[in-house]
């Protein structure tokens, strides 16, 4: 698989792809996708705990929804059986680093090691490597995105964040998702957040009633002939 790096020009005073401002080249991950189809990707970061994963998987099964789980290598070490179940149920596995470091604070060589180590752990259990990478804590810079792409991964962010890890309340998290979800959105949850299981069924039902279908991240994004605008939207050329 060959990836072509995508750059976004950022104006001095505002974000612009083309214009009068002299811009700096900034690399961005994919936050969401430009599409008229009512498709949404549901993603979970798995970096701590496993108490609520089974319930989440049951809810996804009920709605015939396939999700993308971005797993940390250290989490895989603790819960290899759960990773196997996720994969066997048809969910997509993404790479979320090995030890969840701040990628902007480590060297390029360390970044590659974080990605490769986790890919090897996932491969050992599922027999398949990954093509998607999500930066720990969503932190990135040009070098991070370039390095991720150089390891043959698409760098994936999100545009709708449940912020479920803060455990601010079920209703708050539910409304945050429903009010912001749109065609091409990538939703972010965590597999062990307190209110996520009780919200997930309501969210899926609400979006299903609105005509949305749920797809894996790799089935939502474009693989070639695209660019990423200043807001992180992936757009087909």
N, C-alpha and C positions, 0 to 999 in steps of 0.2 A: 504494500500500500504506500502510495506517495502522497505526501501532503505539501501543499503550496502555502507558505505563510501569508497571512492576510494582515495588512496594516491599515490603520485608521489615522487620518490626519486630524490633529487637534489644533484648532486656532488659538491664538494667544489670548483672545478675550472670550471666545465661545467655541463650541464644537462645530467643526465644518469639515465636510468631505472635500469640497472645492470652494474656493472663494478668494477674497483679496488678502486674507491674513497669511502671514508666513507661519506655517505649522510645523509641529514636531511629529515624527512618526511614532505612533503608539500602538502596540500590539494588544488586541483584546481577545478574551475568550468568547464563546458563544453564550449569550444570555437568553435569547429566544430566537424564534424563526419567523420570517415573514411568510405567511400563508393565509389564504382565504378559507382553507379547510378548517373545520372545527376540531382540530387535533390538539391534545395537550399531553405532555410527558410528565409523569409523576416520578420523582426521584427521592431517594432516601440516602442519607449519609450514615454509615455504620462505623462508628469509631469508639463507642463505649457501650457496654451492657447488651443484654439480649432478652430481658424479661418480657418485652412487648412484641417481639418479632413474630412469634407464632400467631398472635391475634391479628397483626397487620397482614400476614400472608393469607389467613382465612378470609379476611375482608376483601382482599384483592381477588381471591378465587371467586368469591360470591358475585363480584361485578365483572368477572372475566377481564380484569385489568392487569396488564403486564407493566411492571415498573422497572426502573433502573436503580440498582443498589450500588453506591460508591463505597467500597469497603477499604478500611485501613488494614495493612498487613498484620499489625499487632492484634487487631480484632479477629482476623482470620485464624491466627495462632490459637486464640481462645475458643473460637466457635467454628471449627472447620466443618462440623456436621451441618450447621445451619446454613453455611455458604452453599454446601452441596444441595440442600433442600431448595434454596432460592433458585439455583441454577436449574435443577430438575423440574421445577414448576414453570420454567420458561421465562423467568425474569432475567434481565440483563445485568451483568456484573461490570462495574466500572472501577477504576483504580483511584484511590484517595490517599495515596502515599503509604509508607510503611509505618512511620512513627508519628505522623501528623505534625511535622515541623512547620514553621513559618518559612515557606519556600523562598521568600525574598531575602531571608537572612542566611541562607546557606549557599555554597558554591554550586556551579553548574555540575560538577562531578558528583556532588552529594545529591543533587536533584535527580540525576540519572539513576543513582543507586537506589534512591527511595522508590522510584517508579519501577525499575527492573526487579527489585527484590519482591515487591508486592505482586507484580505480574507473575513471577515464578511461583509464588505461593498459590495464587489463583489457578494457574495452569496445572499445578500438582493435584488440585482437588477437582477441577472441572474439566481438565483436558483442553481448555481453551484460554488463550490470552485475552487481553483487553484492548480496545481501541479508543476508550474514553478516559479522560483524567479530569478530576476536579481538585482544585487547589485547596489544601487545608485552610479553613477559616475564610476562604474566598480571596486570599491575598495573592497578588501577582504583580509582576512588572514585565517589561519587554523580554528580559532574559528568561524569566520563568515560562512565558508563553512560547518563546522560540525553542526552549529546551524541550518542553512538552511535545511540540510539533516534531522536533527532531527525533523523538523516540516513537514516532508514528502513532501518536494519540491526538485526538481532537480535545482541545481544552474547553471544558464545559462549566459554565457558571449557572445562573438561574435568574429569572426576572420576577418571580413571586415567591417570597420567603415567608413561611409560616412563623418563623422565629419561635418554634415550639420548644426549643431548648431553654428558653427563658421561663417557661411555664407561667405565663401571665394570665392564663384562664382559657377555658375551652371556647367560649363564645368569641373572645377577642381573636384567637387564632383562626377560628372558622370564618369569621367575617373578613379577616385579612386576606384569606385565599379567595373567597367567593367574589369579593369586590374587585380584585385585581387580575383574576384569570381571564385569558383571552386566547383566540386562536394562535397557536405557535408557542404558547407559554411553556416554560419549564418550572415546575413546582418543586420547592425544597422542603423536605421533612427530615426528621431523624428517627431511626428505628426504635429508639428507647426513650423518647420524650413522653412525658406524663399524659398529655391530653390527645396525642396523635391517634391512638386507636379509636377512641370514642368519636373523634371528629372525622376520621377518614371515610366511614360509611356515609355520613351526612354529606360530605363534600362530593364524593363520587356520585351519589344519587342526585344531588343538585345539578352538577355539571352534566350528567347523563340526561336529565330532564330538559336541559337547555340544548341538547343535540350534540354534545361533545363525545368524542371517542378518545380512549386512552392508549397511548403508544409508548414504546421504548424510546429513549433519547436518540439512539442510532437510527430509528425509523422516522424520526421527526426532522433531523438535520439534513442539510444537503451535503453530499460527499465531494462534489466538484463544481466548478464554474459558479462560484459564489464570492461575495464580499461581506464584510462585517461593518456596519455603520458605526457612528460615534456613540450610539447608545448600546452597542453590543448585539444588535439585531442581525442575524444572518439572512442575507438576501440573495436570491438566485439571480445570476446575470442574464 
